[in-house]
Amino acid sequence: MGTGRWKEGLSTAWFLARKDVQYMLRERETLLWTFVMPIAFFYFIGTITGGSNDGSQPTKPAIAVDVPPDAGFLADRLMRRLSDEGLDVRTDVEPEMLPRYRRRLALPAGFTASVQAGEPVKVRFDRRGAGDYADLDELRMSLAVYTLLADLIIAREQGQDLTAESLAALDVLPRNVTLDVRPAGRLDVIPQGFQQAVPGTMVMFTMMLMLTTGAITLMIERKQGLLRRLASAPIGRGSVVLGKWGGRMVLGLVQLAFAMVVGYFMFGVDWGSGSAFFALVVVLVSWAALCASLGILLGSATKTEGQAVAIAVISTMALAALGGCWWPIEITPRWMQSFAMCIPTGWTMDALHRLVNFGDGPSSVVMHVSLLAGTALAAGALAARKFRFE
């Protein structure tokens, strides 16, 4: 008898969940924030943070070089040194297009002739913006220029004329000092472009949808008396709460699945395969479960739709920013990385990075899944306790 009631309760909960999903998917706002806005954010954020680069092979930063016609062979050698430092050297840029480049280098007229005559020569490097990458660009420029200067000094010391042939001969000389570079461990390439934007936006929008649509539809049903009718029907309270949670859970899974398909086919995101992909699915299911529980809890704890929307938007934006949804948490200060591991968005994004970008196995996200699932259960229990029919 007990088993029969249990099966009947689950059947009722599933019926309520299906009806809730059908109801929510009829709303234009739900369709917009489930299927349209995520794609727009994928493209916008992914493009401005790295374009089609998947993060596994960082693209070379472009530098536009203004080379006068009489610059000579030393200009070609400097371009080669710049390329050796990891820069994408472009010397065929039209003058009116130069201001569009973040990095610009200008060589003086008669560059080679002035160096051969022993005259001081100044090259001009301009860069828009500041920060760590600006320092890296300056370092690259210095290495390229000083390497060229070292070639000139060696050629002078050997009593050779400064010609293209004499400098080319230096390249085949044996090196007295060599550098042996070996990896000291695994190199975690910081995800960028769509490889960061798609998972981050996906995690953020799932939470946004669950906290807004999930809470507001519950409040509307309470205001219209629909929940009161359910309370008067021969349906257990547990079945009602489970059905409401299940409807939001299914909607969250639909959004996540859609985002993964779009990310793979439109933006080239590699979600992995085998056990790693299975672990990824478990992480996302745990995340959807937590967001569904929070949506029910918010819908029961707030009194007006305005309160629910304000709390949903502010909390989602804050947790997304602090958890690494907007940018890779690996580029933030150490204290922020530590704080991210104290919040659900941080657990989810770190797990996704480990599985998708860093090549870790399923065992690396056991703790993440445990935290997400445990928090989902705690939030669900609290939501069930706070659930109100009127």
N, C-alpha and C positions, 0 to 999 in steps of 0.2 A: 504493500500500500504506500509505504514511504517512497519507494522507488518510482511509483506511478505519479505521485504528486511532484516529485523532483523533475521527471521528464516533462510533465505538463507545464511546470513553471518555466523550464528552459524553452519549451515550444512557444509559450506566451511571450517570453522575453524576445525571442527571435522575431516573432510577428511584429512586436512593437518596434524593434530595431529596423526592420525592413520598411515599415510605414514611415518612420522618422527619416530614413535616408531618402525615400521618395519625396517626402514633403520638403526637406532641405534642398534637394537638387532641383526642385521646381522654382526656387527663388533665384532671381537674376543675380543678386549680390553674391550668393553662394557660388554660382557658376563662374562669375567673374573672378573671385578670389581663389577658386580651386583650379581653373583651367587656363585663364587668360593672363592674369597679373604675374603668376610665377614665371611664365615664359618671357614676359617683358623684362622682368628683373634679371632672369638668367642672362639675357642678351646684353642688357645695359651694364650690369655690374661686371659680367665676364669680359666684356669688350674693353672697358676702361681699366681693368686690372690685369690684362694680359692677353686679350683676344683669344685666338684659337689655340694658343699654346697650352698644352695639357699639364704643364708644371714639371714634367719629368725631364725635359730638356729646355732649360731657360734660353730664350731667344737672345741674340746678340743685340745690344743697344746700338742704334744707328747714330752716326756722326757725319754731318755734312761738312765737307772740306772745300773751301774756296781756293783753288789752285790756279795761280796766274799762268798764262801761256809760257812765260820764260822761267818758270820755277826750277826746271832742270831735274837731273836724275836724283838729287838728294830728296826731292819731294816724293818720288816713287818709293825710295827707301823708307822714308818716314811713314808713308801710308802702310807699308808692309809691317813696320813695327807696331803701328796702331792696331792692325788686324791681329797681330800676334798677341796683343793684350786683350783680345776678346771683343773688339769693336767692329761693327759693320760699317766700313768706310765707304762713303758715297761721294765721289768727286764729280759726278755729272749732274749735279743739282742746279736748276736754273736760279739766277740771282734773286728773282722775286719769291722763290720758294724757300730760300735759306731761313727766313725768320720763323718758319713753321717747325723747324727742327729744334729739339731740346738741347742738343749738343752741336756746337758749330766751331770750326777751326779755320782760321784765315792765315795763309802764308803770304809773306811779303813778295813783291815783285823782285825778280833776280835773286831768288832764294839761294840757289846753288852757287852762282857767281859771287855773291857776297861772302858766303862761307869760304870759298876758295881763296878769296882775297884777304881773308882774316878779319873781316869787318864784323862787328856785333850784329846779330840777327835776332829779331823778336817775332815769335809766332803768337797769335792771339787766340785764346780759347774762351768761348762764352757758353754758359749753361744756364737754362732757366730752372728755378727751383733750388731747394736746399735739402739738407738731411744726409743720411748715411750714404745714399747712392751718389750724391754730389761729391762727397769725399772720395768715393771709389773712382769716379770719373777723373778727378784730379790726380789720383794716384796712377791711373792708367796713362794719362797724358804725360806725367812726369817720367814714368818708366820708358815710354816710347821715345821721348825727347832725349833723355839721358843715355839710353842705349845707343841712339844715333850719335850722340856726342862721344861716347866711348869708342865707337867705330872710327870716328875722325881722329881721335887722339892716338889710337893704335896705329892707324895709317901714317900719321905724322911721325911717330916714334920710329917706325920702320923706314922712314925716308922715302915713302912712296907719294906720288902725286894723288890728289883726290880725284879719282875717276870712278866710274861705275864698275870697271873691271877690278881695280884695286880693292874696292870695298867688297865686291863679290868674293874675292879671294879670301877675305877674312872669315867668311862663313864656313869654310872647309878646314880652317886651322884647328888642331886638337885643343881641347879645353883642359886647362890644368886643374880647374875646380868644377866638379859636377854635383848635381843635386839629385839624390835618390828619394823619390816621393813614393810612399806606400800608405794605403788606407789604415788608419788606426782603429777603425770600426765602421759601422754602417753609416752612410751619409743620408740623412733625412732631407730630401729636397723639399723646400717649403712650397706647398701647393699654391698655384696662382691661376689667373684666368678662369676659364669655365670649370676647371677641376676643383677650384675653391668656391666659386660663385654658385654653382648648381647645388651642391650639397648644403651649403650655408643658407641659401635662399629657401631650399626645400624644408629644412628644419624650422626656419623662422615662420614660414607661411603655414605650416601645419599647426604650430602653436597659436598663431594669429587666428586661424579659422576655427579651431576648437574653442578658443576662449571667447570669441565674438559670436559666431553663429551658434556654437554649442550652448552658450549661456543665454543668449537672447531668445532663441526659439523656446527654450524651457520657460523663460519668463512670460513669453507670449501665451504659451499654453496654459500657464497658471492664471494669467489675467483673463483669458477667455473662458476659463472654467473647465478646460479639457482635462486637466489633471484631477480636478475634483470629481469628474465623471468616472475616471479610472479608479479613484479611491472608493467609489460606491459600487464598482463592478467586482465580481468574484475573482479578483486577481490579487495575489500577494504583493505586499510592498516590495519585497526583494525582486520579484519578477519585473515590476515597473522600473525600479532603479537600474536593474541589469539591462533591460531593454533600452532605456534612454542612453545608458553608457555604450551599449553595443551599437546603436545607431551612429553615435559620434565616432566610435572606433572604426566602423566601416567607412565612414566618410573620410576620416584621416588616412586610412589605408588606400582608398581610391586616389586621393591626392598624391600620396607618396609614390604609388605605382605609376601614375601618369607622369609625375616629375622625373622619375627614373627613365621611363621610355623616351620622353622628350630629351632628357639630358644625353642619352646614348645616341639617338638617331640624329638629333639636330645640332648638338654641341660637342659630340665626340667624347663624352665622359666614359671612362672605362671603369665599370663597377666591379671588376674582378670575376672570378669563376670558382667553381668547386666549393670547398669548405669555407673559403673566405667570403664568397658571395652569400652562402647560407648564413654565416655569422652576421653579415651586413643586414640581411633581412630580419634576423632576430633583434638586432639593435633598433631598427626602424619600427618594428612591431612594438617593442618595449616603449619607444618614444611616443608612438601613437596612443598606446594605452595610458601613458602618463598624461598626455594632453587631453584625452577624453575625460579622465577623472577630474582634471582641473577645470574643464568646461562645466561639468555637472556641479562641482563645488562652487564655482563662481556664480552659476545661475541660481543656486540656493542661498548664497550668502549675501547677494546684493538685492536691493529693493527696487531700483529703477534701471531702465535700459541704458541711460546715460552713465550711471555708475559702472555698469558692466563693461561698456565700451571703453571708458576711460581707463579702468584698471587693466583691461585686456591689452589695449594698445601700449600703454606705458610699460607694463611689465614685460610684454613681448619684446619691445624695442630695447629695453635695458638688458634683458637676459641674452638677446641676440648679439648685442654689441660686446658684452662682457664674456660671452661664451665662445666667440670666434666665428659667428655666422657672417659678419660683415667683412672681416679680414682674417687672414691666418693668425691664430693666437700665437704661433711661433715667432712672429715679428714683434710682439708686444714685450714690455718689461717683464722681468722675472716674477714680480709680485702679481701681475695680472694673469700670467700663466698659471700660477698657483691658485689664484682665486677662481679661475675658470673651472678647475677641478673640484670646486665646491658647489657648482650649480648644474642643473640638468642639461642645459644647452652645451655647457663645456664637456660633460661626459659624452654626449652624443657626438659632437664634432670631433673630439679626440678619438673616439672609436672609429668614426668614418675615415679620418686621416690615417689611422693605423692600418686599416684594412684596405683602403683604396690607394693611398699615396705612398705609404711607407713599407708595404709588403709584409706586414706582420700577419701572423696566423690567428685563428679564432681564439686561442688561449689568451691572447693579449687583451681581449675585450670582455673577459669573464666578469671582471670587477665592474666594468661599465654597465653591462647588462643587469648585473645584480643590483646595482644602485638604482637604475631606471625602473626595474621591475618592483623593487622594494618600495620606492617612492610612489609608484603608481598604485600599489596595493594600499599604502597608507593614505594617499589622497582619495582613493576610491572608498575606503572605509569611512573616512571623515565625510565625504560627499553623501554616502548613504545615510549617515546619521543626521546630517543637516538637511536632507531632502525634504521639501515641503510641497504638499498638494495644493495649498492655498495660502 
